[in-house]
Each structure stands twice: as structure tokens, then as C-alpha cells.
């Protein structure tokens, strides 16, 4: 048997008849530093920094390559359209 109050209904004024139980999520604060070193040794630190720098370069390179590909497509489309008007 289904209870009569199991479903959300909309009142004539447009509001829900269910009580408001949803609250805002708490704000999560992530500290910038925990006061501890980021690596056990200088060697480990250098590896982490090198990794971060390589990932940044890879991301920038990917963005540049996508932009160059989009530009090449736009130029090809422009040439194709110019060919139609010349004919």
C-alpha cells in the first residue's frame, strides 16, 4: 500500500507542499599548505616540479595544436568558398 503523502504535489500557488529539507552544502576550504614539505627529499621535489612543468607544457601545446587545426580548417573552408565564387 502506498501512503497518500508519498508524492510531491504542487500547490495552486506553484510551491511544493513538501517541507524544505534540502540545505546548502557546507563550504569546503582546501588549505594551500599543510606546513609539511611536498617531498621527502630534494630529488623527490625536483621530480614533482618537473612533472608539473611537463604537464603544463603538454596542456599548452595541446591547446596550440587545436587552435592551429581550427585555423587550418577555417582557411580551407575560406578557400573552398572563394573557389565557388570564382567559378
N, C-alpha and C positions, 0 to 999 in steps of 0.2 A: 504494500500500500504506500502511495506517495503522499507525503504531507502536503497540505494545501499551501503552506508558505515556503515551499522549496524553490520556487522560481522567482526571479527578479521581475517585478512588474513596474511599469511606468505609470506614474500618476497623471492626472489630466493636466497638471501644470508642467509636465515634462520631466520632473525629478523622479529618482528612483525611490521606491518605498523601503528598500533595504537600508539598514543603518550603515553609516560610513565607518568601515573598519580598516580601510587602507590608509596607512600613514606614510609620510615621506621617508624615503630611505635615509639612514644616517650618513652624514658626510664622512668620507674616509680620507684621512690625511696620511700621505706617504712621506716619511721623513727623507730629506735629501741626503742625510748621512746618519749612520748609527754610531759614529765615533770610532769604528773599527777600521783597520786597514782593508783595502779592497783585494789584497792578495797576501799570501803567506810570505813571499819573497819578492825582491825587485824583479827577478826573472818572470815570475808569475804576473806581476803588474804589467811588465812590458808586453807580455803575450796578450793580456786583456786589452790594453790600449791599442796594440797593433790590430787585433781583431775588430775593435770598434771602428778604427780608421778605415780598414779594408771594407767593412760593411757600408760605411758612409760613401766611399768612392764607388762601390758597386751600385748603390742606390742612385747616386748622381749620374753615373754612366748609363744606367738603365733609363733614367728619365731623359737624358740627352739623346739616346738611341731612339726612344719612342718619338721624341719631338722631330728628329731628323726623318724618321719613317713617315710621320704625318705630313711633313713638309714635302717630301718626295711624292707622296700620293696627291697632294694638292697641286703640285706643279704638273704632274702627269694629267690630272683632270683638266687643268687650265689649257695645256697643250691640246688635249682632245677636243675641248670646246672651241679653241681657236681654229683647229682644223675643220670643224663643222662650219664655221662662219666663212672661212676662206673658200670653201667648195661651192 
